[in-house]
């Protein structure tokens, strides 16, 4: 269930990345920052939070034992 919710949110983020409504917006925010640049800065931060939540809550636990055993083998001296 968590993965399906994450995929739905990811699809929404993909649609929001196409900010057609700001392409021709010449407004400056804070007197120097273009509105589109501010939008993409906020979008980037939101995407980083989304990926952090995905790793924390939607990471498949069944692959962890395999990853741990591979790391254990790599840490041993040859």
DRENTORKOL-3810 file (N, C-alpha, C; in nm, 4 decimals):
REM DRENTORKOL-3810
@n.u->0.0820; n.v->-0.1196; n.w->0.0000; ca.u->0.0000; ca.v->0.0000; ca.w->0.0000; c.u->0.0863; c.v->0.1259; c.w->0.0000
@n.u->0.1931; n.v->0.1244; n.w->0.0802; ca.u->0.2795; ca.v->0.2420; ca.w->0.0875; c.u->0.3421; c.v->0.2729; c.w->-0.0471
@n.u->0.3781; n.v->0.1691; n.w->-0.1191; ca.u->0.4425; ca.v->0.1892; ca.w->-0.2490; c.u->0.3441; c.v->0.2504; c.w->-0.3478
@n.u->0.2190; n.v->0.2077; n.w->-0.3451; ca.u->0.1189; ca.v->0.2633; ca.w->-0.4367; c.u->0.0938; c.v->0.4105; c.w->-0.4071
@n.u->0.0878; n.v->0.4459; n.w->-0.2805; ca.u->0.0691; ca.v->0.5866; ca.w->-0.2433; c.u->0.1894; c.v->0.6680; c.w->-0.2897
@n.u->0.3089; n.v->0.6161; n.w->-0.2661; ca.u->0.4291; ca.v->0.6860; ca.w->-0.3093; c.u->0.4291; c.v->0.7053; c.w->-0.4606
@n.u->0.3917; n.v->0.6033; n.w->-0.5358; ca.u->0.3901; ca.v->0.6158; ca.w->-0.6816; c.u->0.2887; c.v->0.7195; c.w->-0.7281
@n.u->0.1751; n.v->0.7292; n.w->-0.6598; ca.u->0.0752; ca.v->0.8315; ca.w->-0.6941; c.u->0.1311; c.v->0.9713; c.w->-0.6672
@n.u->0.1970; n.v->0.9881; n.w->-0.5544; ca.u->0.2567; ca.v->1.1180; ca.w->-0.5223; c.u->0.3690; c.v->1.1493; c.w->-0.6208
@n.u->0.4470; n.v->1.0504; n.w->-0.6564; ca.u->0.5541; ca.v->1.0687; ca.w->-0.7534; c.u->0.4973; c.v->1.1132; c.w->-0.8887
@n.u->0.3866; n.v->1.0549; n.w->-0.9294; ca.u->0.3225; ca.v->1.0960; ca.w->-1.0549; c.u->0.2756; c.v->1.2413; c.w->-1.0468
@n.u->0.2214; n.v->1.2801; n.w->-0.9317; ca.u->0.1795; ca.v->1.4192; ca.w->-0.9136; c.u->0.3002; c.v->1.5134; c.w->-0.9206
@n.u->0.4111; n.v->1.4724; n.w->-0.8616; ca.u->0.5322; ca.v->1.5541; ca.w->-0.8680; c.u->0.5810; c.v->1.5666; c.w->-1.0117
@n.u->0.5700; n.v->1.4602; n.w->-1.0890; ca.u->0.6117; ca.v->1.4659; ca.w->-1.2295; c.u->0.5265; c.v->1.5666; c.w->-1.3066
@n.u->0.3973; n.v->1.5701; n.w->-1.2785; ca.u->0.3103; ca.v->1.6678; ca.w->-1.3442; c.u->0.3406; c.v->1.8099; c.w->-1.2980
@n.u->0.3687; n.v->1.8272; n.w->-1.1684; ca.u->0.3991; ca.v->1.9600; ca.w->-1.1160; c.u->0.5325; c.v->2.0138; c.w->-1.1667
@n.u->0.6208; n.v->1.9252; n.w->-1.2099; ca.u->0.7499; ca.v->1.9702; ca.w->-1.2602; c.u->0.7337; c.v->2.0510; c.w->-1.3882
@n.u->0.6292; n.v->2.0243; n.w->-1.4639; ca.u->0.6019; ca.v->2.0972; ca.w->-1.5877; c.u->0.5254; c.v->2.2244; c.w->-1.5532
@n.u->0.5941; n.v->2.3275; n.w->-1.5129; ca.u->0.5300; ca.v->2.4507; ca.w->-1.4654; c.u->0.4973; c.v->2.5446; c.w->-1.5815
@n.u->0.4068; n.v->2.5039; n.w->-1.6648; ca.u->0.3682; ca.v->2.5845; ca.w->-1.7808; c.u->0.3151; c.v->2.7218; c.w->-1.7414
@n.u->0.2576; n.v->2.7330; n.w->-1.6248; ca.u->0.1962; ca.v->2.8577; ca.w->-1.5814; c.u->0.2996; c.v->2.9643; c.w->-1.5441
@n.u->0.4259; n.v->2.9311; n.w->-1.5320; ca.u->0.5281; ca.v->3.0299; ca.w->-1.4946; c.u->0.6266; c.v->3.0602; c.w->-1.6078
@n.u->0.6080; n.v->3.0002; n.w->-1.7234; ca.u->0.7043; ca.v->3.0189; ca.w->-1.8313; c.u->0.7173; c.v->3.1648; c.w->-1.8734
@n.u->0.6068; n.v->3.2352; n.w->-1.8837; ca.u->0.6086; ca.v->3.3731; ca.w->-1.9312; c.u->0.5828; c.v->3.4737; c.w->-1.8189
@n.u->0.6054; n.v->3.4321; n.w->-1.6963; ca.u->0.5815; ca.v->3.5193; ca.w->-1.5809; c.u->0.7100; c.v->3.5974; c.w->-1.5520
@n.u->0.7061; n.v->3.7270; n.w->-1.5699; ca.u->0.8236; ca.v->3.8102; ca.w->-1.5493; c.u->0.8343; c.v->3.8700; c.w->-1.4107
@n.u->0.7441; n.v->3.8317; n.w->-1.3207; ca.u->0.7468; ca.v->3.8888; ca.w->-1.1854; c.u->0.8747; c.v->3.8510; c.w->-1.1110
@n.u->0.9183; n.v->3.9412; n.w->-1.0246; ca.u->1.0318; ca.v->3.9145; ca.w->-0.9388; c.u->0.9824; c.v->3.9025; c.w->-0.7953
@n.u->1.0278; n.v->3.8000; n.w->-0.7266; ca.u->0.9927; ca.v->3.7794; ca.w->-0.5867; c.u->1.1096; c.v->3.8336; c.w->-0.5042
@n.u->1.0800; n.v->3.9046; n.w->-0.3992; ca.u->1.1809; ca.v->3.9704; ca.w->-0.3153; c.u->1.2623; c.v->4.0723; c.w->-0.3950
@n.u->1.2105; n.v->4.1144; n.w->-0.5087; ca.u->1.2753; ca.v->4.2172; ca.w->-0.5882; c.u->1.3876; c.v->4.1706; c.w->-0.6794
@n.u->1.4263; n.v->4.0429; n.w->-0.6726; ca.u->1.5388; ca.v->3.9978; ca.w->-0.7552; c.u->1.5252; c.v->3.8549; c.w->-0.8050
@n.u->1.4329; n.v->3.7772; n.w->-0.7494; ca.u->1.4250; ca.v->3.6351; ca.w->-0.7804; c.u->1.3065; c.v->3.6066; c.w->-0.8730
@n.u->1.3324; n.v->3.5558; n.w->-0.9935; ca.u->1.2216; ca.v->3.5236; ca.w->-1.0836; c.u->1.1275; c.v->3.4195; c.w->-1.0210
@n.u->0.9984; n.v->3.4358; n.w->-1.0464; ca.u->0.8971; ca.v->3.3480; ca.w->-0.9864; c.u->0.9222; c.v->3.2014; c.w->-1.0222
@n.u->0.9610; n.v->3.1742; n.w->-1.1454; ca.u->0.9880; ca.v->3.0359; ca.w->-1.1873; c.u->1.1057; c.v->2.9744; c.w->-1.1136
@n.u->1.2076; n.v->3.0543; n.w->-1.0877; ca.u->1.3234; ca.v->3.0045; ca.w->-1.0143; c.u->1.2866; c.v->2.9735; c.w->-0.8696
@n.u->1.2066; n.v->3.0588; n.w->-0.8088; ca.u->1.1595; ca.v->3.0325; ca.w->-0.6730; c.u->1.0761; c.v->2.9045; c.w->-0.6688
@n.u->0.9892; n.v->2.8874; n.w->-0.7677; ca.u->0.9070; ca.v->2.7668; ca.w->-0.7756; c.u->0.9953; c.v->2.6424; c.w->-0.7830
@n.u->1.0958; n.v->2.6440; n.w->-0.8690; ca.u->1.1805; ca.v->2.5263; ca.w->-0.8851; c.u->1.2689; c.v->2.5021; c.w->-0.7639
@n.u->1.3065; n.v->2.6077; n.w->-0.6934; ca.u->1.3798; ca.v->2.5891; ca.w->-0.5686; c.u->1.2936; c.v->2.5184; c.w->-0.4653
@n.u->1.1696; n.v->2.5631; n.w->-0.4512; ca.u->1.0760; ca.v->2.4964; ca.w->-0.3595; c.u->1.0438; c.v->2.3555; c.w->-0.4044
@n.u->1.0300; n.v->2.3373; n.w->-0.5347; ca.u->1.0022; ca.v->2.2046; ca.w->-0.5892; c.u->1.1175; c.v->2.1086; c.w->-0.5592
@n.u->1.2408; n.v->2.1572; n.w->-0.5713; ca.u->1.3576; ca.v->2.0734; ca.w->-0.5429; c.u->1.3618; c.v->2.0321; c.w->-0.3968
@n.u->1.3326; n.v->2.1245; n.w->-0.3068; ca.u->1.3284; ca.v->2.0910; ca.w->-0.1644; c.u->1.2180; c.v->1.9898; c.w->-0.1347
@n.u->1.1008; n.v->2.0096; n.w->-0.1941; ca.u->0.9896; ca.v->1.9159; ca.w->-0.1736; c.u->1.0245; c.v->1.7773; c.w->-0.2281
@n.u->1.0936; n.v->1.7719; n.w->-0.3403; ca.u->1.1353; ca.v->1.6441; ca.w->-0.3975; c.u->1.2355; c.v->1.5732; c.w->-0.3075
@n.u->1.3279; n.v->1.6482; n.w->-0.2482; ca.u->1.4238; ca.v->1.5883; ca.w->-0.1551; c.u->1.3508; c.v->1.5285; c.w->-0.0349
@n.u->1.2510; n.v->1.5986; n.w->0.0158; ca.u->1.1714; ca.v->1.5460; ca.w->0.1282; c.u->1.0956; c.v->1.4215; c.w->0.0844
@n.u->1.0387; n.v->1.4245; n.w->-0.0363; ca.u->0.9659; ca.v->1.3081; ca.w->-0.0876; c.u->1.0561; c.v->1.1857; c.w->-0.0937
@n.u->1.1778; n.v->1.2001; n.w->-0.1452; ca.u->1.2686; ca.v->1.0861; ca.w->-0.1545; c.u->1.3121; c.v->1.0378; c.w->-0.0169
@n.u->1.3327; n.v->1.1301; n.w->0.0755; ca.u->1.3680; ca.v->1.0887; ca.w->0.2118; c.u->1.2548; c.v->1.0080; c.w->0.2745
@n.u->1.1312; n.v->1.0516; n.w->0.2534; ca.u->1.0161; ca.v->0.9765; ca.w->0.3053; c.u->1.0024; c.v->0.8410; c.w->0.2363
@n.u->1.0307; n.v->0.8364; n.w->0.1069; ca.u->1.0236; ca.v->0.7094; ca.w->0.0343; c.u->1.1251; c.v->0.6103; c.w->0.0891
@n.u->1.2457; n.v->0.6575; n.w->0.1151; ca.u->1.3482; ca.v->0.5687; ca.w->0.1689; c.u->1.3094; c.v->0.5213; c.w->0.3077
@n.u->1.2544; n.v->0.6102; n.w->0.3865; ca.u->1.2193; ca.v->0.5756; ca.w->0.5245; c.u->1.0978; c.v->0.4840; c.w->0.5333
@n.u->0.9960; n.v->0.5073; n.w->0.4490; ca.u->0.8689; ca.v->0.4379; ca.w->0.4672; c.u->0.8340; c.v->0.3375; c.w->0.3584
@n.u->0.8887; n.v->0.3504; n.w->0.2396; ca.u->0.8479; ca.v->0.2620; ca.w->0.1299; c.u->0.9613; c.v->0.1740; c.w->0.0806
@n.u->1.0749; n.v->0.1738; n.w->0.1485; ca.u->1.1875; ca.v->0.0919; ca.w->0.1062; c.u->1.1527; c.v->-0.0555; c.w->0.1256
@n.u->1.1730; n.v->-0.1397; n.w->0.0274; ca.u->1.1386; ca.v->-0.2819; ca.w->0.0419; c.u->1.2325; c.v->-0.3517; c.w->0.1408
@n.u->1.1780; n.v->-0.3967; n.w->0.2511; ca.u->1.2587; ca.v->-0.4587; ca.w->0.3564; c.u->1.3139; c.v->-0.5949; c.w->0.3160
@n.u->1.2511; n.v->-0.6611; n.w->0.2194; ca.u->1.2976; ca.v->-0.7943; ca.w->0.1812; c.u->1.4330; c.v->-0.7924; c.w->0.1118
@n.u->1.4791; n.v->-0.6779; n.w->0.0643; ca.u->1.6103; ca.v->-0.6745; ca.w->0.0001; c.u->1.7223; c.v->-0.6454; c.w->0.0994
@n.u->1.6901; n.v->-0.6077; n.w->0.2204; ca.u->1.7929; ca.v->-0.5735; ca.w->0.3181; c.u->1.8849; c.v->-0.6904; c.w->0.3535
@n.u->1.8342; n.v->-0.8121; n.w->0.3782; ca.u->1.9274; ca.v->-0.9211; ca.w->0.4100; c.u->2.0284; c.v->-0.9467; c.w->0.2983
@n.u->1.9844; n.v->-0.9391; n.w->0.1748; ca.u->2.0756; ca.v->-0.9610; ca.w->0.0624; c.u->2.1805; c.v->-0.8509; c.w->0.0571
@n.u->2.1407; n.v->-0.7277; n.w->0.0780; ca.u->2.2366; ca.v->-0.6168; ca.w->0.0756; c.u->2.3344; c.v->-0.6279; c.w->0.1915
@n.u->2.2872; n.v->-0.6694; n.w->0.3069; ca.u->2.3745; ca.v->-0.6836; ca.w->0.4230; c.u->2.4771; c.v->-0.7935; c.w->0.4001
@n.u->2.4355; n.v->-0.9048; n.w->0.3434; ca.u->2.5313; ca.v->-1.0141; ca.w->0.3206; c.u->2.6358; c.v->-0.9751; c.w->0.2170
@n.u->2.5981; n.v->-0.8974; n.w->0.1166; ca.u->2.6951; ca.v->-0.8507; ca.w->0.0175; c.u->2.7955; c.v->-0.7573; c.w->0.0834
@n.u->2.7490; n.v->-0.6671; n.w->0.1678; ca.u->2.8385; ca.v->-0.5744; ca.w->0.2366; c.u->2.9310; c.v->-0.6481; c.w->0.3312
@n.u->2.8820; n.v->-0.7503; n.w->0.3975; ca.u->2.9656; ca.v->-0.8274; ca.w->0.4886; c.u->3.0792; c.v->-0.8955; c.w->0.4130
@n.u->3.0488; n.v->-0.9482; n.w->0.2948; ca.u->3.1521; ca.v->-1.0146; ca.w->0.2159; c.u->3.2572; c.v->-0.9152; c.w->0.1679
@n.u->3.2161; n.v->-0.7923; n.w->0.1355; ca.u->3.3101; ca.v->-0.6927; ca.w->0.0870; c.u->3.4004; c.v->-0.6394; c.w->0.1980
@n.u->3.3524; n.v->-0.6411; n.w->0.3218; ca.u->3.4299; ca.v->-0.5882; ca.w->0.4334; c.u->3.5384; c.v->-0.6849; c.w->0.4802
@n.u->3.5255; n.v->-0.8120; n.w->0.4474; ca.u->3.6248; ca.v->-0.9097; ca.w->0.4911; c.u->3.7543; c.v->-0.8956; c.w->0.4123
@n.u->3.8688; n.v->-0.9142; n.w->0.4786; ca.u->3.9961; ca.v->-0.9109; ca.w->0.4032; c.u->4.0068; c.v->-1.0344; c.w->0.3154
@n.u->4.0726; n.v->-1.0206; n.w->0.2021; ca.u->4.0867; ca.v->-1.1321; ca.w->0.1065; c.u->4.2081; c.v->-1.2130; c.w->0.1370
END
